[in-house]
Amino acid sequence: MSLNMKTGKLSQVSSLDHVNIMTNDLDSCRRFYVHILGFEEGYRPDFDFPGLWIYIGGSPVVHFIETEASQPDNSGTIDHVAFRAHNYDKFIARLEEHKVEFISKAVPGMELHQVFCLDPNGIKVEFNFEGQDRPFNTLKQEYEARLYERDYLLT
């Protein structure tokens, strides 16, 4: 159980456990999430239907179930799934190497940089890079701006 910091009351729900994605192409999901993005494929119980579980830090956070049923072209009423990420420049290089289209943008007023792309099912996936994990060019520009400001104030 976790404590709600606003109300001081205990909550019965403590965290998001996993996201389940229905797919018509399990192999494409495996290539995208495991081979391109670097998630770890791990243990999945021996269900009587095909699937895949991918892990972060020892926890199975995304489950896939392969189905022949028609699937929508996007994530429906859920806009996206988001992950914390590290090593922005290496991450972007990997997306570019595998020709994954993405949008990268800074969050105004925060030390946060976001990358958005679509998975093989058309689901929008977001990756958040905080602090020193933001793009090198952004960090360099901020550093140079601080130096300029310091030098300006010293004169």
Secondary structure, 3 states (H helix, E strand, C coil): CEECCCCCCEECCCCCCCEEEEECCHHHHHHHHHHHCCCEECCCCCCCCCEEEEEECCEEEEEEEECCCCCCCCCCCCCEEEEEECCHHHHHHHHHHCCCCEEEEECCCCCEEEEEEECCCCCEEEEEEEHHHCCHHHHHHHHHHHHHHHHHHHC
